[in-house]
Every structure is written in C-alpha cells, then in structure tokens.
C-alpha cells in the first residue's frame, strides 16, 4: 500500500524538532503496517484552523492522480481543527480512493471508530476556539493599557521595556517629511523613489513600496490614536503628525481616490526591472509628472540621469515603448515555427534536468523483460531453486522501481510537447488592451529590453532569444517627440 505523510506545526512555541518527531512516528507506523512512503508534505508555522496551507492543498491535489492510497498524520488535529474542513477534505480524499490514518490514535473502522474520530475532531476544534478566545482576551487587556500587541512597528515609533509606544528620534522626522511633501503635491511614487534613493528601509528592513507609503499616510497612530478590534483610544500614544497636517493629507488622498485611472497608472509600468538604458546599462524606471498645462505624462527615465547626472539618456514615453515591446512579443508568439522551436527547447531542457526518471523507466522496462523471459523459461519446464530466487529478486526490483518512478513523477512532473505548445499558443488570444493580460505576456516571455537612441534589443526567456528592432524603421519613432515634458512639477 502506497502512502504519504502530512505534518504541520502552528506556532513559534513548537520547535522544528516537533516536525521531525511527527515524521519519525508516522514512518514507524508505515513500516509496522507494511506501507511504502512515497512523499511527505510539511506546512511549517501554519494553523489547521484554515485550509489555506500550501502543502496541504498540494497533497489534496496530488490525491486526484491516484498515486497513493493513504495519508498518515501524527494526530488528527494535524489534518484539521475545523470539522467542516475535515469532513470536506476527507470526502475529497475518499472520492480519490485515499484514507486518512492517525499514527498515534488507535481508531477502529467500525461505528465506534467513527464516533471516536468525531469526538477527537470536535475536541481539536474546541481547543482551537478556546485558545483563540484566550489570545483575544489577553490582547484586549493589552489594548486597554495601550500596550504593543505584536506585528510590525510603524515607522517613527519604538517599543520600550514596558511594551509602550515611544517616538523614535531617528525615523520620526522621516514620517513628518512624508506627510508634508504629500500634502504639498508630491506623488506617492515620487516619495517611494526618494526614500529608496536615501536607502531608508521599511520596519521589516525591506525596500519602501507604494503600499507602505499609502499605509503610512493613512495610519491614525501618527496622531496618537490607539486601536485594536473594538478598542479605540484617542491621544493614547505619543503623536508624531499634527492633526491639521494629517487631515490635509486625508483630504488629498480622498480627492486622488476619485481619479483611479491616474493613481493606477503610477504603479502600472509593465517594463519595471526589465527596461535598461542602452547607454549605461542602468534600469529605466517609471515616473509621472504634470506639465504647466496640467497634463499628466508617464514615462521611463534612466536612474543615472537622476543620480549625479551620470547619463544623458532621454526619458521615453511609457505607452510608446510598452506598446512596441508588446507588439514585438506577439510577433514571436504568432510565429508557428518559433513556437515549435521553444517547445522543442523545453522538452530538451526537461530531458537534461530530469535524468533520473528516464533512467528509472529504462531499468523498469529491462526488469519487466527479464521477468517475462523467466516466466517463458518456467513454462518450458525450467524451474529450480535458482530460478525461483532470481524471479523473486526481479519482482522485488520491479516493485522498488515502480515506487521510485512514482516518487520522481510527484516531485518533478514532466510536461508533454503538446502541453507546452498549448500554453504558448493560448497567449495568441489575449486582449492586449487589458493591462493585466499585457503584464502576464511580458512577465512570461520578456527577459530584458535595452533601449538605445537608434535601436532596441529585446531578450526573450529562451536560449538565443534576442531580437533587435531598428527605431528608425518604425513610423513616428522620432524619440525627441516622446521624451518627458521640459517642465515637470510634482504630480
């Protein structure tokens, strides 16, 4: 009987060793009951109250392939702590011919076993709900005392030894600067670029993004308000931003919200991290600005034209360059010969990367042929102790090879040439006027784009996939017409 193991732990209080302990007992259970383990699925630091667990969902999906008969868990609460989810996914597994077994809970298969399993699942759900209530109760008590309740600490604050919020003198001035600049008309994208250029990090130590700036500008903690669930207390923590400045920022954000197309365009640059300056090789990044006629322009600019003027590459209009790259990419996809070339390349790459599976299948074929020869010999009357020993050995080898092939196929499923061709060709039907479909096209096929004054080189995501486009041959490609406006004011 073929089996897989599912293991999980849900909090930092459980160590990595707890997973190893689960796996050890599950493997011992499998050996004791004559089961062959094909694979293990492990979710670390994830709760069983939710079914949003990557490896759990991977296991459920794999069960439809009918590669294994049993899922072994250390205890039933590792599978689910929600009776609805437990019943739903067990029903799915049963439909696929798979049973869930507990390695440490002896549960019969008769009516008493069904009752015991229900009791264990109900207790697990009760325990989980009770634990959640205790956690909420403790955090509510903290909130009433205006104490830090976990999570990321907002920029500008630090937590003292008694878990209270205090102003951080190093980062609080940055918060005030963000509010002041935005209230005076600076766009969020410009703020993001400015903060990253100054190497200012988020509270988690990463780069500043649009979402982070947006969250900072909306965070009412900066005016001293503390909130947790139903607990809201004004003037409960030290304020960083004056109320009048905070209100002006909220008013401007509300106005910008009424113009979603403009706000969306600030973050919808298709060629971000892919477009490079042909002169210096640096990234060309998306920017927007408002001319004196109040018209908003979106364009790409070499980062070195902003940093100490290290490059003199002109800015290029966003729509023009993006449409050109999309058009050239679609030409590749529409070329039947190119699609077959890419498909053949993928098949060759799979063959080179997966050297174990073809070898295992070859050995299985040789073993099956040897078994057939032995059976033919037995039918002809050639049978002795050596014949029987050799036949038993071949049957054992065949069984082990079949298990190894199943394990390899689960870990590295191989695509057929037809599947690869179908996946590429389905891009022919996309609507290139829709931003999300254009983005998927670029992400899937384009590796990099180098823009020069007279040409553009597109490198695609396959070997030798490079195409040079002469800008002089493109109608209306006078680059001077597509640069940024001469007078740019903050958007």
N, C-alpha and C positions, 0 to 999 in steps of 0.2 A: 504494500500500500504506500503510495506517494503522499508526502505531507510537506507543509510549510509551517514556519513558526512566525507568530506575530508577537512582538514585545513592545512595551511602552512604559515610560515613566513621565510624571506630570509636573514635577516641581523641582526647584533647586535643592530642596531638602533631601531628595533622593539622589544618590551618587551614581556615577557612570557604572560602578560595580553592580548596582542593582539590576541593570540590563543584563550584564554577564551572568548574574545568578539566575535570572529568568531563563536565559538561553541554555544554561547548563542543565537545569531541571527539565526543560522541555526536551532537550536532546536525550537525556536519560529515559524519559517517558517513551520517546520514539523507539529507542533501542529495545526497551523492555517489551514493547508491543509489536516489534517487527516492522517498523515503519522506516521508510527511506526519506531523509530530509532533502528536499530539492532547493529550498531557498529560505531566507529569513527576511522579514520586513520589520523595521525598527523605527518608531517615532520617539524622538527624544524631547523631553520637556514640553509635552503636549497633553492636554486634558482629554479624557474619554467622554466628557460631557458633550463634546462636539464631534461630529463626524468629519470635520474639516482637518483631516490628518493625512498628509501626502502618502505615506507608505501604506496606511490602512486602505485608502482609496485605490492605490496601486494593486494591493492584494485582491480587493474585490473585483477589479477589472481583470486581473490575471485569471481569476477563477472561471471566467467565461471561456477561457482557452482549453479547459478540461485537462490541464496538465497535472493537477494534484487532487487528492480525494479528501484531505483532512487539513484543517487549520488548528495548530496546537497553540494554546495560550497558557501562561503560567497560572493565572486565575481568570475567572470570567469577567471581573471588573477591568482587566486589561483590554478586553474587547469593546466594552461599552458600559457607561454608567447611566444610560438613558434607556428605559425599557422600550420606547418606540424605536430608537435606532437599533437596539439589539435585535428586536423582533424583525425589523425591516431587512437588516443586512443578513441575518441568519436565513431568512426566507430566500433572499437573493442567492446565497451560497447553496442552499438546498436545491434550488432550481438548477444550479450548475453542477449538482452532484457532489457537493462538498459539505462536510460536517465540521462543527466547532467542538473541540475537546479541551478540557482543562487538565493540565499536567498534575495539579496538586489537589484538586477537588474530585473525590470519587463520586460520580453521579451516574446512577443507573439509567438505562434507556427505557424503562417502563414508566407507568403513570406516576410513581413516587419520584422518579428521577426528574420528570417534567415539573412536578411541584417544587422539588428542591432547587432546581435551576431557577425557577421563577422567584423563589424566596431570596436566593443569592443575588439575583439581578436587582430585586426590589431593595435589598439592604444596601447594595452599592449605590443606587440612586439616592436613597435616604441619606447615606453618609455624605455623598457629594453635596446634596442640598443643604444639609446641616452645616457642613464645613463652609459653604458659601455664605450662609447666614452669619456665622461667627466672624468671618473675614469682614463682611459689610458692617457688622456691629462695631468691630474694633476700629475700622477706618472712619466710621461716623463719629466715634468718640474723638479720634484724632482731629477730624474736621471741626468739631465744636471748639477745639482748643487751637484751631488754625495751624495745625502741625502739617509738615510734609507727609504726603500719603504715598510716596513712591512715584515712579515714572520719570520722564525726562525733566530736568530742572530748566525752567525758562531762562534764556539768555538775559543776563543782568542781575541774576539772583544767585545766592549761595545758601547752603543749609548749615545752620550752626549745630553745636553739640546737643541741643535740646530739640532738634528737628523743626526749628522755626526758620522762616524765610528771612534772609538778610540781604541788603543790597551789595552786589559785587562791584567794588570800585573800578575794576579793570574793564568789565564788559557793559556796565550800566550806561556809560556815555555813548556807546555804540547804539544802544536801543533808542536813546533820545535822538541821536543823529538820524536814525532810520525814520522815526516819526516826523521829524522836522522836514527832511528832504521830501518825503512823500507828500506832506501837506502843502509843499510849495510847488508841486507838479512833477517831481521826478517819478518815472515809471518803476514798477516793481522789478522789471528785467534789468533796468539800469542799476538799481540797488543791488541786485544779485551779482551783477558783474563787478561792481565797485567793491563789495565785501569779499568776493573771491580773489580779486586782484590784491587786496590787502591781506590775504591769507587768514581771514577771520573764519573760524570754524563754528559749526553748529554745536549745540550742547552735547551731542553724541560724538563730536570730533570729526564729522564729515564736512563736505562742501555745503555751502549755502544754496538752497534751491528756491524756486518761486513759492512752493508750498510753505517753506519755512518762513519766508518774509511775510506771506499772507497771514500765517498763523500769529506771527509777532504783532502785526498791525491790528489784529482782532482780539488779542489776549487782554482781558479785563483785569488780570492780575497786576498789570503795569499801572493801574490807577488805584491799587490797594485792595481790590475785591478778591475774596477767597470763596471758592465754590467747590462742592463735592456732592453729587446727587442732588438731594433736596436742601442741602445746607448752603446758603448763600449769605456771606457776611461782608458788608462794605467796610472800608477803612480797617481791614483786619491784618494786613501785611504792609510793609513799607512801600509807598508808591514811588515809581520812577518817572512816570509821564504825567504832566499836569492834566487835569480834567478837560480844560479848554482845548488843548492840543489833541488829546485823544478824540474828542467829539468832532473836531475838524477833519481828522483822518477818517473817521467812520462816515462822515458826510461825503467825502470824496470817493470812498470805496463804494458807497451806495450809488453814486452817480455813474461810476465806471461799470457797475454791475448791470446797469440798464443798457450798456453798449457791449454785449457779449462778443460780437464779432471782433471788435478791436482788442479786447482783452485776450481772446483766444489766440489771435494772430501773434501775440508776443511770445507764445510758448509753442507755436506750431511751425518750427523751422525744420523741414524734412531732412536737411543735409547736415544737421548738427553732428559733430565728431567725424564726419565723412568728407567735408569740403576743406581742401587745403589750398593755401596760396602757392601758385606756381613759382613765384619769385624767391620766397624764403622758406617755403615748406611748412609754415605755421598753420594752425587752424584758422578758418574763417568762421566767425561766429555771427549769429543773428542779432540784429538791433532794429530799433524803430525810432523814429523822430518825427516831429511836427515842424513843417516849414512855416514861414511867415504868413503864408496864405491859409494856414491852419489845416493843410492836407497832411495826412499821416503817411509816411513812407516806411516800408520794411525792406531790409537789405542785409547782405552779408559783408562783413569787414574783417580784414586780416588783423589778428590780435596784435601783431607787431607794429601796426600803424598807430595803435593807441599807446603802446608801451615805449616811451622814449623815441618814438618815430623811427623805429628800426627798419621799416619797409615803406615803400611808396605805392603799394598796390592800391588801385582804386576800389571803392566799395562797388558791389554789384547788386542789381535789383533782385529781390527774393523770388518773385514769381517767375521772372525770366529764366534764371538759372535752374530753378526746380522743375519747371515745365520742360526744359531742354533735357535734363537728366532722365525724367520720367519717359519722355519720348524715345530717347536712345535705348533705355532699358526695355521698353515694349517692343522695339525692333528686334532685340535679341530673342525675346520670348516668342515672337511671331515667326521666327525662322525655324522651320521644321528640322533642318539639318543640325542647327545649333542645339536644339532641344535633345535630339538623339545623341549628340556628342556629350552633352552634360550628363545624360542618363548613363551612357557607357562609362563615363568617368566615375560616377557614383558607384556603379557596380564594381569597377576595378578597385576603387578605394575600399569598399566593403570587403572584397576578397582579400586584400592585403592586410586590413585591420583585423579581420576575423580569421586567423589562421587555424584556430583550434577546431571550430565547427566542421569545416570541410574534412580535416584530418580524422575527426571522430566518426563522421559519416562513412568515410572510406574504410576505416577499421571495422565499423559495424557491418558493412557490405561484405568484407573479406571474412568476417566471423560467420555471418549467415551462410556464405558459400561453403565454408568449411563444415558447418553443421549439416548442410544438405548433402555434402559428399559422404559424411559419416553415416547419415541415415540411409543413403543409397547402398553403402557397404553392408550395413546391417540387414537390409532387405535381401542382399545377395548371400546372406548366411555368414558373414564375417562378424562375429561378436564374441568378445572375451573381456577379461577384466581391464585390460589396457584400453580397449575400445570404449568401455563404459566410463572409465576415468577421464579419457580425453573428451568424450561427449559432455560430461558434467562440467569440465573445465570451460569448454566453449560456451555452454549455456550460461555459466556464471559470468564470463566475459561479456556476453551479449547483454545480459541484464545490467551490468555496470556501465556499459557503453550507452545504453538507452537512457539511463539516468543522467549521465554526463551530458548527453545531447539535449535533454530536456532542460537541464540547468543552464547550459550555454544559450539556448534559444530564449529562455526567460530573461537572461541578463543582457543579451545583445540580439534582439530580433532583427532579422535581415529583411530589407525591402526588395521587392521584385522590380525589374526594369519597367514593367507596366505601371506600378505604383509611383515610381519616380517621375515617369513621363506624364502621368495624370496630374500629379501635384504641380508640376511646372506649367502645364497647359491650362490649368484652371485659372491662372493669372491672366489669361487672354480675355476672360470675361469680366474682369474687374472694371469698376466705374472710376476712371482716372480723374473725375471731377470731385470725388469724395476724399477728404483728407485722410481718413483712417485707412482707406484702401491704398492710397498713394504711399503712405508711410509703410504699410506692410510690404509693398512691392520693393521699395528702396531698401528696407531692412533685410529682405530675403536675398536680394541679388547684388546690391552695390557694396563694394568693399571700401573704395575711396574715390574721390574726384579731385584732380589737380587742375586749378584754373590759372591759365596764363593770359597774357594780353591778346594773343592771336590764336590760341587753341585751348582745348580742354581734353584731358586724359581721364577716362573712366576705367577703373579697375573693378572687375566683377568677382563674385565669390566662387570662382572656379579656376583651375590651373590655366595659365596663359590667357586668362580672360581680361584683355585690355583693349580699349578702343580709343583712338584719337579722333577728335572732332575739330575740324578747322572752323573757327568762328567767322572767318572771312567769307566762308561759303554759305553762311546762314543769313537768310534775309532779315534785315533790321538788326544786325549784330554789332552796330556801332556802340562799343562799350561806353563811350563817353555819355551816351544818352541814358544809360542805365545806372549811373552812379547815384550816390546819396545826394540829396539837396545840399546846396552850398551852405545854407544857414539852417542849422539844426538846433531846435530848442527842446528841452525835456518834454517827453510825452506825458 
